[in-house]
């Protein structure tokens, strides 16, 4: 293949910008070569080996394989007549490509045009859709909603096929916030989860994830586990209900519930730790994030007697929660230290981000309750996990399936990448 004008072998470093002539102008004739058929090794190499005989330059390539069927598209400059030839060699190229394709039982289509692909519109976003299952109806509705905002779908690919189907749309031409405001209610109506995040390096640079604990990282409410040992489950539930009705704020309800544990032997801490059940996918989420170089923390309105053990078990970088006061081996019915409430969770997110050296725009927060809202809205990406409607509506995005590791798909991580990393454990 001939080099672009102005290029001399061995004179361009990887950090240098290629000369402008490497990209065709709008008036330069180009060909879109499309190949379809049953996939097998060597198709891509064979196509470009065929094209190489005509000294064309490669402008763009796209290839996808779905259930063993390949679609390969190559945008190349049109061949130019060589010395001594009669007329254009484009016809020769077309005949040769079609002959090559037929020899492999493939179909070929070649479309003439000029220049490169049309520029993508300003405003670029990643729209991740999670379905369990993902239906044709919901996919059509999401695609139509994107179009209604003025957005164009540039690319679609699958992130995962289980435990949910996750696909990602690369969208241009619409602002991220406008897309999110339109797609969020549409997703809720369709029963699918949709996350909209801005494209760019920032998405891959979200280096701190902070989670709530009760009903997020774990399936349980820790105060209820302690209450079961104290024989006061009904009373704790009544206080919780009062808080949910707005009759008590979080701090009031915390003190009221902890007071019911007064006199309980501290030996139950070990029993409660054993009773804690991690949310499905929690280990996978944390393990994968750590392999990616993320820092991971938890904040909880529960108790350090449990979160400290979770920090050690999962290898978390940060953990903060309320602490049950113990004197002479029994609970006093009080908590000690700074109260971790709604505002406290957001404050701790900022503290963790500062200690980790991560801008808030590059943080992810995950939670399920109104107590998590300030934290979710402070983070660069706030994820409502199986949350109440008021939380889902206020968060950046929501996940409504019981698998915590689906959050990885919102970060652009595929299920194949997770499984490959688990297979090649150092």
LOLUMGU-617926 format. One record per residue: x, y, z of N, C-alpha, C, CB in turn. Coordinates in steps of 0.1 Angstrom, whole numbers, plus 5000, padded with zeros to 4 digits. Glycine has a CB too. Example, Ala and Ser with C-alpha at 12.3 -4.5 7.8 and 13.67 -1.06 7.14 Angstrom:
<nodes>
513249435078512349555078513249675078511349555090512849785071513749895071512950005079514149945057
</nodes>
This chain:
<nodes>
500949885000500050005000500950125000499050005012500650224992501450344991501250425003501150424978502350505007502250585019501550715015503650615025500950785025500350915022501451015018499550965034501051115010501951215006502651285018501351314997503851305017504551365028505151275039503651465035504851145038505251045048506550975043504150945051507550975051508750895048508950785058509950985047509150665054509350555063510350585074509750435056510050565086510950585097511050725103512250535093510250815097510350955101509251005110510451045089508250915112507050965120506950885133505750945113506950955145506850885157505350865160507550965169505150775170503750745174502950865179503650635185503750965185503051075191502851185181503951135202503351175169503151275159501851265152504351275149501351375147500051375140500351345125499351505141499551245120499751215106499451335097498851095102500051345085499851455076498351465072500751455064497951585069496451605066496051525054496251745063497051495045496651415033496351275035497851425023496551225048496251085051494751065052496951045064493951175054492551165055491951235042491951235068491151165034490651225022489751345024489951125014489851445015488951555016487551515010489551675008486651615011485251585006485251544992484351695010486151594984486151574969486851454965486651694962487551384974488351264970487351144968489451234981487451074957486550954955486950844965486650904940485950784971486150674980485150564977485950714995485450444981484550324980484250264993485250224970482950234995482550165007482350015003481250215013483249925008483249785004482649715016484649735001481449645013480749575024480749425020479249625025481149345030481149195029480249135039482649145031479449035035478448965043478648815041477049015041478348745052478348595050478748525063479248555039478948395061479448305072480848335076479248155068481048365089482348395094483348275094482248455108484548305091485648205092486948285093485648105080488048215098489348285099489848325085490348195106490348445085491048485072490248575063491448375065489048605066488148695058488748835057486748695062489048895069489449025069490849045062489649075084491748945065493048955058492848935043493948845064491948845039491748815025491248935017490848705023490249015024489749125017490849235015488549185025491549265025492549365024493749325015493049415038494049195015495049155005494549174991495349005008493249154989492749174976492749324972491249124975492449414981492449554979493849604977491749624991494849544984496149594983496749594969497149504992496249514960496649514946496349644939496049394939495449724945494949844938495549964945493449854937496449944955497150064961496150164967498050134952495150114974494150204980494550224994492750144979494150345000494350375014493050335022494750525016493250285034492150255043491750375051492550135053490450415049489950535056489250495069489050615047488450385069487750345080487450195079486450425082487250125090486949985091485949965102488149895093484849885099483949835109483749685107482649915109483749605117483449465116482649415128484749385114481649335125480849275136480549135132479549355139480549045142480148905140478948875149481348805142477848835144476648795151476248655148475548905149476248565157475848425156476548365143474348415155477848395142478548325132478448395118478148195131477848505117477648585104478448715105476148605101479348735096480148855096479648965087481648815091479749085092479549205084480749285085478249285089481449305074482749375073482649485064483949275069482849615068482849725060484149795060481749825065484649835048485949905046485650025037486949805040486050135042485950265034487350295030485350385043487550285016488950305011488850415000489450175005490050464997490150564986489950484973491550634986489350544963489250484950490550464943488250564941490750364936492050344929492250444918492150204923493450484915493750574905494450504893494650694910494250554881494850484870496350484871494450554857496950374867498450364867498950394853498850224872500250414853500850454840500650344830502350484842500150374818499950284807498650214808501050174808497850244818496450174819495450254811496050164834494350194808493350264800492150294809492950184787491950414813490750454821490950414836489550384816489850424843489950394857490050244860488650444864490650204871490750064875489650034886492150044881488750124888487750094898486849974894486750214900486649964881485849844876486649714878485549864861487949724876488749604879488649564894490249624875488749664902488649644917487349574920488849774925486249634915484949574918484849434914483849664911485349404902485249264896486049174905485749264882487249214909488149134917487549104931489549194918487049204937486449184950485249094950486049324957484349104940483249024938483648874936482249074927484648864927485148724924485748664937486248734913486548734945487048684957485948644967487948784964484948734968483848704978483048574973482848824978482848564960482048444955482848314958481748464941484148324957484948204959484848154974486448234956484448244983484248204997482748205001484948305006481848204991480448204994480048325002480048075000480648434999480248565006479548654996481548625012478848755002478248854994479048984995476748874998479149054984479949184984479049294978481249174976479149414984478549524979479549644979477249564987479649714968480549824967479849954963481749794957479950054971479250184969480250294967478250214981480050364956480950484953480450604961480950514938481450684964481050814971482250904971480650784986482251004980483351094981483651124996483051224974484951134999485351175012485151075023484651295016485351115035485151025047483751015051486051085059483450955063482150955069481751095072482050855081480451125072480051255076480351275091478551275074480751395095481151415109480051385118481651565111480351325130479351305140478951435146479951205151477651435151477151565157477851585170475651555158477751715174478351745188477451685198478451905189477951665210477151605221477151455219475751665221478051395226478251245225477951175238479551215219477251065237476950995250476950845248475551045255477050775259476850635259475550605266478050555266474650535259473350495264473450345267472150535255473450305279473450165282472050115286474450135294471550015280470249965283470349815288469349965269469649795300469649665306468249615306470249675321468049495301466749425301466849285306466249435287465749245312465649105318464249045315466049105333463949025302464749025290464649165284464248915280465449185273465449305265464549275253466849355261463349335252462449295241462649395229461049315246462149345218462149425206461349555208461649345194460249545215459349665218460149765225458149615225460849725236461549825244462749885236462049765257463449805228464549855220464049955210465249735213462949925204462350015194462050155201461149955187461450145212461050265219462250345224460150235232463250285228464450355232465150425220465450265239465250345209465750405197464950525192465850295186463650515192462750625188462950745197461350575188463050725210463250835219464550905217463150785234465650825214466950895210466750985198468050785208466150925188465851005176465051135178465150915165464151125187463251235190464051355197462151195200465151325203465951425209466851495199466751375221466951435187467851485177469151405177468151635180469151295185470351215185470451115174470451145198471651075170471850975160472650855166472651035148472150735164472850615169473950585160471750495171475150595164476350565156476750425156477450655160476550365168477050225169476250155181478550225172476050025179475349945190476149825192473849915187476449785204477049655206476649595220478649665206476749465221476249395233477349395244475749255230477049425256477949425267477849285275477749535277476649235276476449115283475149045279476349145298475048915280473848835277473248775289474148725267474048775300473448725313474248795325473548575314473748805336472448765341471348855335472348775356471748965328470749055321471349075307470549185328470549115297471049155284471349305285469949125273472549335282473049475283473549515269474049495294473049625264473549675251473949825253472549655240474849865245475250005246475150075232476750015250474450195232474350275221475350395222472850325219476150415211476950525210476150635203478350505203475850745209474950845204475650975202473650865213475351045191475851185189474751275185476951185178474951405186473951495181472951545192473251445170473051495204472151535215472951545228471051425217472651645236473351665248472951555258472951805254473851515267473751405276472551435285474951385284472351545291471251575300469951565293471451715307469851615281468651615274468251465271468751685260469251385267468951245265468451175278470251175260469151205289468751145302467351175306469751185313466951305304465651355308464551285300465551505307464851255288463851185279463851035281464151215264464950975283465050835283464650775297466450785280464850845308464550795321463150765323464950905332462150855320460750815321460350705311459850935319460950705299460650605289461050465294461350635276462250465300462750335306461850285317464150355311461450375326460550335337459250275332460250455346458750335321457450285316457650155309456950385306458850125303459050005296459549895305460150025285459949925317460449825326461849775323459549705325462649875317464149845315464949955322464449845299466249925323467050025330467950095319467949955341468050225320468850295310469750395318467850375300471050385314472050485319472550565308473150405327472650695310473150785300474350865306472050885295475550845300476750915305477450975293477650815313478151085296478851155286479951075281479351295291480251075268481351005262482651085265481150995247483751015263485051085265485851015275484851225269487051065278488050995287487450995301489351075287486651085305486151095319485450965323485251215321484750905313483950785316484950675321483150745304486050665314487050555318487850595329487850525306487750725334488550765345487850775358489150905341486650715359485950715372486650615381484450685370487450665390488350585397487950555412489750645397486850595416486350575430484850535429486650695439484550425435483150375437482850365451482950245429481750435456481350425470479950375470481450565476479650275479478350215480477750225494478450065476476450235494475750205506475850055509474150245504475550015522475749885526474349805527476449875539473549845536472249775538471349785525471449835550470949665521470049655509470749695496468849725511472049715496472849745484474049645483473349895485475049665491476149575491475749435497477349625499474849445507474349325513472849325512474749325528472249205514470749195512469949235525470449055508470749255536470049265549470049405554470749175559469249435564469249555572469949515585467849625574471149565588471849525599471149545613473249585600470449655614469749685627468749585629469149825626468149525619467149425621467749295625466349405608468949265620469649145625469949145639470949125617470449265644470749285658469349275666471449415661468349335661467049335668466549195670466049425660466749105660466348975661466948905673466648895649468148935676468848875688468348935700470348885686467949065700467449135712465949105714467749285711465349045705463849015706463049135705463648955719463449235697462749355696462449395681463449475703462349295672462149315658460949405655462049185651459849375662458549455660458749595663457449385667459349625675459549765679460449835669460149765693461549775665462449835655461749865642463749745652460949775637460149785625459149905626459349665622458549925638457650035641458350165640456950015654459550175645460350305645460750335630461650295654461150225623461550245609460350295601462050105603459150235603457950285596457650425599456750195600457850475612457650615616458550705608457750635631459850655607460750735599460350745584462250675601459850635579459450645565458250725563459250495560457450745573456250835572456650975574455250795582457951005577458351135579458151195593457751225570457751105603457551145617458851155624456651045624459951095619461251095625462251115614461550975634463251195617464351205608465351085610465151345608466351075602467250955603467850945616468250955592468451065621469151055634468251025645469851195636467051075645466151035656465750895655464851125655465550845644465150705642466350615646464650665628467550655642468750575646468850565661469950635640468750675668468850665683467750585689468850815689466550595684465350525689465550375687464050575682466050335676466250195673467450135681466450165658468550205682469650165689469350145704470850255687468550235709468150235723467450095727467150345727466750045717466149915719467149795721465149885707468349815717469349715718470149725731470349725707469749815740470449835753470449705761469849955761471549665766471749545774472049415766470449525781472049425753472349305745473749275746471949335730474049145748475449095749476249125736475548945753477449175737478149215725478649095717479349295729478548975723478948855716478148825704478948735725476948895703476148865691476748925678474748925693477749015680478349075668478848965659479549175672479548865664480048765656478948685649480948665664477848665656476748595650476148675638475648565661475948805640475348895630476248895618475149035636477548905620478548905608478348775600479948915613478048665606477948545599476548535592478048425608475648615597474248615591474148705579473248655601475148795577475048895566475248825553476148995568474348855544474348795530474648905520472948735527475748875513476148975502475148965491477548935497474949085485474049085473474649005461473749235469473848935454474448865442475148955433473248795434476448915430477249005421478149095429476449075412478049105442478749205450480249165449478349205464480649045451482049005451482649035437482248855454481848995426482349015413482549165410481348965402481649245414481749395412483049445419480549465418483249415431484349475439485649415433484249435454485649285430486849215425487249285411486649065423486249305403486549355390487049505390485349345381486349585399486749725400488149735405485849795410488549645415489949645420490949615409490049555432490549515401491449475390491649585380490949355383490649675378490649785369491449905375489249825365491849895388492550005394491650105401493350075384490350075402489450155410489750145425487950125407489450255432489350235447487850225450489950365454487550145461486150115464485950135479485849965460484850195482484550225496483050205499484950365500482750195512481350185516481050295527480950045522479850345527479350435537477950375542479250585533477750375555476550315559475950385571476850165563474550385572473850425584473850315594472450475580474350195590474450085599475650095608474549955591476449995610477349995621478749935617476849915633479749995623481149955620481449815624482150055627480649765634480849625638480649535627479849595650479949575616479749495604480549545593478249485600480549675590481249725579482749705580481049875577483349705592484849675593485149535588485249695608484249445591484449305587484349295572483449205594483349365566483149365551484349425544481949445548484949535550486149595545487249495543486549715553487449425554488549325554488249215545488749275568487049165545486649045536486849075521485249005540486349195517486349235503487549315498485049305500488349355508489549435504489149575500490249365493488249635507487749765504488849865508486449795510488849985501489850085505489250185516490150165493487950205516487350295526486150225532487050425519485850265544484550215551484250315562484750075556483050355563482650445574481150415577482850595571480850405590479550385595479350435609479150225594478150415615477950445629478550335638476450465632478850365650479450265659478550245671480850315663478150125673477450085685478350095698476749945684477950165708478750175720478650045728478350305728479749995732479849875740480649905753480449755733480049875764480649895777480449765785480050025785481649715791481549595799480849475791480849625812481149475778480649355771479149365767480849235778478449475769477049485765476849615757476149475777475849625749475449745742474849845752474449715730475249965751474650065760473350125754475650175762473050105742471850165736472250295729470750185746473450325728473950455722474950425711474550545733475150525702476150525692477250625696475550545678478450605691479450695694480050755681480650625702480650875682481250935671480351005662482050835663480851045650480051125640478951035634480951175629477751095634476651025628476651025613475251085633476550905607476550885593475050885589477250755588474651005584473251025580473251065565472451125588472151115560472151155546473151255542470751215542473351355549474351455546475751405549474151585555475851315559477151255563477651165551477051175575476751095544477251005534477851095522476050925528477251205519477751295509479151345513476851405505479151385526480451435531481551335531480251485546481251215534482251105534482651075519481650975540481751085510482151065496483151165492480951075486482951295496483951395493485251365500483451535497485251325512486451295519487251175513486151255534486451075509487150955503487751005489486150845500487051085482487551125469488851215471486551215461488851295481490051375484491251285488489751475495490951195496492051105501492551015489491551015512491650985480492050895468492650985457490850825463492551115458493051195448492251195435494451165445490951175437489951155425488951275425489251025426488851345414487851455413486451395415487951525400485551465421484151415423483551375410483351525430483851445399483251415386483651275382483751515376484651215388485151085384484850975395486651085381483751005402483350905412481950845408483250975426481650735414480450665412479850635426480550535404478650665428477950625441476750535438477550755449476550435447475450345445474650335458476050205441473350345458472550335470471150305466472650465478470350275477468950235474467850325481468750095479468250405491467350475499467450635498467350435513466450695504466450845504467650895512465150895511468150815521469350845529470550855520469550745540470450805508471650805499471550915489471750665492470450985488470251085477471351185476468951145479471751245487472751355487474051295481473051415501474451175485475651105480475451075465475850975487474351025460474150995446474251125438472750935444473751235443473751355435475051425435472651445440475851395445477251455446478251385437477751445461478051255435478951185426478851215412478751035428479851185404479851205390478751115383481151175383478550995388477450905384476850845396478050795375475550875398474750825409473850715404473950935416473950595410473150475406472250435417474150355402470950445414469950395423469750245421468550465422470050165432470050015430468849965437471349955436467849905429466649855434466049945445466849715441465850075441465550175450464050215449466350305447463650295459462250345460462150445448461950415473460850465443460650545432461250685433459150565429461150745445461650885447463150885445461350935461463850775448465250775446465650745432465950655455464850655425465150635411464950755403464150525406463950835406463650955398464751065400462351015402465351065412466351175415467851135411466351205430468051005410469450955407469750975392469650815411471050975388471350975374470850865366472950985372470850745372470450625365469950525376471450565356469250415372468750315381469050175375467250335383469250085385469349945381468349875390470849885384467449795383466349735390466349585389465049785385467549525387467649385387468549345400468349325374468449225405469049195418470549155417468349095425471249205407472649165405473549295405472849095391474249305416475049435418476149445407475649435431476649335402477749355392477249405378478349215389475949425377475449495364475849635364473949485364476249695375476849835375478049835366477149875389478749725365479949725356479649765342480649595356478449725337478049755323477849905321476749675320477449975332477250115331478650185329476550175343479650115333481050175331481650125318481850135343480950055310481450005297482249875298482350115292482149805309482849675311481949565306483249655326482449475298481649375292481749245301482049335278480649155300480749035307481848945303479348955305482248945290483348875285484648915292483448885270484849045294486049105300486049055315486049255299484949055321484949005335485348865336483549025341484748775327485048635328486448605324484048565319487048685314488448665310489348695322488748755298489048805329489848845340489848735351489448975346488648675353488548575364489248445359487048535366489348425346490048305341491548315343489748275327492048435341493548465342493848535355493948545330493548465366493948525379495448515381493148455390496048625385497448625388497748545400497948765390
</nodes>
